[in-house]
């Protein structure tokens, strides 16, 4: 369908009541975990950060979100979990309006927006992924502890369970956040720049988990600056520059015309690879300051 056109760091983006989401690995009789945006506009201080954006991600597919800095990638993810209000349009998940969906949406934010001085351990952070099921004031059950242990093991951080989150490396912190998301047993997983500032081993670990989630039919969206990664490892691509430039398969989206429309002269095609020619300016703060 290609077409032109520091808060609290450890809050859960779960939707619906505790226990409403079926465990990862089965649909639980729910409608497909399909994300659909219809003419979505989001503004900061009266200026649009996303403008009339429409696209749909099919059930269980994995899509990359790409575009220059300031193009609205982070804004898109925050709108999808209700952290930013829509000025216009609507978001549907499981064919239900945002806020009424019955499944769990897991959101992994950029590391740069997290206050790493928050005094919690790795196990504490991963357990926060269970809050949507157990409630804020209920004790963790044996099932909660089992899922948390399994999520840490899956991300290779079980031996760090008792370590303060602020003392970990960037790659380890990213693994902790993904483990927390896995502990939610989500139907939809959103990850904002998970490969920025991490080592190759962490990147491959994240990609390995995403591949494993295919068999569990988890719908995934990941924002990235790595265009070749987006082209080679994902089913679909959303190309943004405030407006939607294109959405569809990598072959449909990564055409010279579409890439030039989004990036201008910043991207070159060399020997079949997409190369960023120069760095983009930093993305402006969302509060306009």
C-alpha positions in Angstrom: 0.0 0.0 0.0 2.9 2.3 -0.7 1.8 5.9 -1.2 3.2 9.4 -1.0 1.8 11.7 0.7 12.0 12.8 31.7 8.8 11.1 32.8 8.6 8.1 35.1 10.6 5.6 33.1 9.0 2.4 34.2 5.3 2.8 33.6 3.5 0.0 31.8 1.6 0.7 28.6 -0.9 -2.1 29.2 -4.5 -1.7 27.9 -7.6 -3.2 29.3 -8.2 -4.7 32.7 -5.9 -7.0 34.5 -5.9 -10.5 33.0 -7.8 -9.4 29.9 -4.9 -10.2 27.6 -4.4 -13.7 26.5 -0.9 -15.1 27.0 1.6 -14.7 24.1 1.3 -17.7 21.8 -2.5 -17.8 21.3 -5.2 -15.3 20.2 -7.5 -16.2 23.1 -10.4 -15.7 20.7 -9.5 -12.1 20.2 -9.6 -10.3 16.8 -6.2 -10.1 15.1 -3.7 -7.7 16.7 -3.8 -5.4 13.7 -2.7 -1.7 14.1 -4.6 0.8 12.0 -4.2 4.5 11.9 -6.8 6.6 10.1 -5.9 10.3 9.3 -4.0 10.7 12.6 -2.7 14.2 13.5 -0.6 14.9 16.6 0.6 18.4 17.5 3.1 20.1 19.9 2.3 23.7 20.8 0.0 23.9 17.7 2.5 22.6 15.3 1.9 19.1 13.7 4.4 16.4 14.5 2.3 13.9 12.6 -0.1 15.0 9.9 -3.0 13.0 8.4 -1.1 9.7 8.8 -3.0 6.5 7.7 -1.6 2.9 7.4 -2.3 -0.6 8.7 0.0 -3.3 10.0 -1.4 -6.8 9.5 -1.7 -9.3 12.3 1.6 -10.9 13.4 3.8 -9.0 10.9 6.9 -7.0 11.9 7.3 -3.5 10.5 10.1 -0.9 10.7 9.4 2.8 11.1 12.0 5.0 9.4 12.5 8.6 8.6 14.9 11.5 9.3 15.2 12.9 12.9 12.1 15.1 13.7 10.0 13.1 11.3 7.5 11.9 14.0 8.7 8.3 14.7 8.7 8.7 18.5 5.5 10.7 18.4 3.9 7.9 16.5 4.7 5.3 19.2 3.6 7.5 22.0 0.3 8.2 20.2 -0.2 4.4 19.8 0.0 3.8 23.6 -2.0 6.9 24.5 0.9 8.9 25.9 0.1 11.7 23.5 -3.4 12.8 22.5 -4.6 12.8 19.0 -5.6 16.1 17.5 -7.5 14.4 14.7 -8.1 10.9 13.4 -8.2 7.6 15.2 -6.2 4.5 16.1 -7.6 1.0 16.0 -6.1 -2.0 17.8 -7.9 -5.3 17.4 -10.4 -3.2 15.4 -11.3 -1.3 18.6 -10.6 2.4 19.3 -7.5 3.2 21.3 -8.2 2.8 25.0 -10.8 0.1 24.5 -8.7 -2.7 23.0 -8.7 -6.0 25.0 -5.0 -7.0 24.6 -1.7 -5.8 26.0 0.5 -3.4 24.2 4.1 -3.4 25.3 6.2 -0.2 24.7 10.0 0.0 24.9 11.0 3.7 24.9 14.3 5.2 23.8 17.0 4.9 26.5 17.6 8.6 26.4 14.3 9.5 27.9 14.8 7.3 31.0 16.0 8.6 34.4 18.5 5.8 35.2 18.9 7.1 38.8 15.6 5.5 39.7 16.4 3.1 42.5 15.2 -0.3 41.3 16.8 -3.6 40.4 16.7 -5.5 37.1 14.1 -7.9 38.6 12.0 -5.0 39.8 11.9 -3.5 36.3 11.0 -6.7 34.6 8.3 -7.4 37.2 6.7 -4.1 36.3 5.7 -5.8 33.1 3.3 -7.9 35.1 1.5 -4.9 36.7 -1.3 -4.9 34.1 -2.2 -8.5 35.2 -1.6 -8.4 38.9 -2.6 -4.8 39.7 -0.4 -2.2 41.5 -1.1 -3.4 45.1 -1.2 -7.2 44.7 1.6 -9.5 45.5 3.5 -11.2 42.7 2.1 -14.7 42.1 4.2 -17.8 41.4 3.2 -17.4 37.7 4.4 -13.8 37.7 7.8 -14.9 39.1 8.0 -17.7 36.6 7.3 -15.4 33.6 9.8 -12.7 34.9 12.5 -15.3 35.4 11.9 -16.7 31.9 11.9 -13.2 30.4 15.2 -12.4 32.0 16.7 -15.7 30.9 15.5 -15.2 27.4 17.3 -11.8 27.2 20.5 -13.2 28.9 20.3 -11.1 32.0 19.2 -13.6 34.7 22.5 -13.2 36.5 21.9 -9.4 36.7 18.5 -9.8 38.5 19.6 -8.1 41.7 21.7 -5.4 40.1 20.6 -1.7 40.2 19.4 -0.7 36.8 21.5 2.5 36.7 24.8 0.5 37.0 24.2 -1.5 33.8 25.7 -0.8 30.4 23.5 0.6 27.6 23.2 -2.8 26.0 22.2 -4.4 29.3 19.6 -1.7 30.0 18.1 -2.3 26.6 17.9 -6.0 27.3 16.1 -5.3 30.6 13.5 -3.1 28.9 12.8 -5.8 26.4 12.6 -8.4 29.1 10.0 -6.2 30.8 8.0 -6.0 27.6 8.2 -9.8 27.2 6.9 -10.2 30.7 3.7 -8.4 29.7 3.0 -11.3 27.3 2.0 -8.7 24.7 -0.1 -9.0 21.5 1.6 -5.9 20.2 5.2 -4.8 20.8 6.4 -1.3 20.0 10.2 -0.5 20.3 11.6 3.0 19.8 15.2 3.0 18.5 16.2 -0.3 20.3 19.4 -0.6 18.3 20.8 2.9 19.0 23.9 2.9 21.3 24.0 -0.9 21.8 26.7 -3.5 20.9 26.4 -6.0 18.1 25.6 -8.8 20.6 22.6 -6.9 22.0 21.3 -6.1 18.6 21.5 -9.7 17.5 19.8 -10.8 20.8 16.9 -8.3 20.2 16.6 -9.5 16.6 16.6 -13.1 17.8 13.7 -12.4 20.2 11.8 -10.7 17.4 12.2 -13.7 15.2 11.0 -16.0 18.1 7.9 -13.8 18.5 6.8 -14.6 15.0 5.7 -18.1 16.1 3.7 -16.4 18.9 1.9 -14.1 16.4 3.0 -10.9 18.1 2.5 -7.8 15.9 5.7 -5.7 16.1 6.7 -2.2 15.2 10.3 -1.0 15.6 11.7 2.5 14.7 15.3 2.5 13.4 17.8 4.7 11.6 19.3 1.6 9.9 17.6 1.6 6.5 19.3 -1.6 5.4 18.2 -3.4 8.6 14.7 -2.2 7.9 14.9 -3.5 4.3 16.3 -6.9 5.1 14.8 -7.9 8.5 11.2 -6.6 8.5 8.0 -7.5 6.6 7.0 -4.0 6.0 8.2 -0.4 6.4 6.6 2.9 7.3 8.4 5.9 5.9 7.6 9.1 7.7 8.5 12.8 7.4 5.7 14.3 9.5 3.3 13.0 6.8 3.3 9.4 5.6 5.6 9.1 2.6 5.0 5.4 2.0 3.9 2.2 3.8 4.2 -1.3 2.5 6.9 -3.9 1.7 10.5 -2.8 1.7 10.6 -3.2 -2.1 7.5 -0.9 -2.4 8.8 1.7 0.0 12.6 1.9 -0.7 12.4 3.3 -4.2 14.6 6.2 -5.2 11.6 8.6 -5.4 10.2 7.6 -2.0 13.6 7.8 -0.2 14.4 11.2 -1.8 11.0 12.5 -0.7 11.6 11.5 2.9 15.4 12.2 3.2 16.3 14.6 0.4 20.0 14.3 -0.3 20.8 12.6 3.1 20.6 9.1 1.7 22.7 7.6 -1.1 22.3 4.2 -2.9 25.7 2.6 -3.1 26.2 -1.0 -4.4 22.6 -1.8 -3.4 22.9 -0.4 0.1 21.2 2.7 1.5 23.8 5.0 3.1 23.1 8.2 5.2 25.2 10.9 3.6 25.2 13.3 6.6 23.8 13.4 10.1 20.4 14.9 10.7 19.9 17.7 13.3 18.7 16.5 16.7 15.0 16.0 17.1 13.5 19.0 18.9 12.1 18.5 22.4 8.4 17.5 22.5 7.5 20.4 24.8 8.9 22.9 22.3 11.8 24.1 24.6 
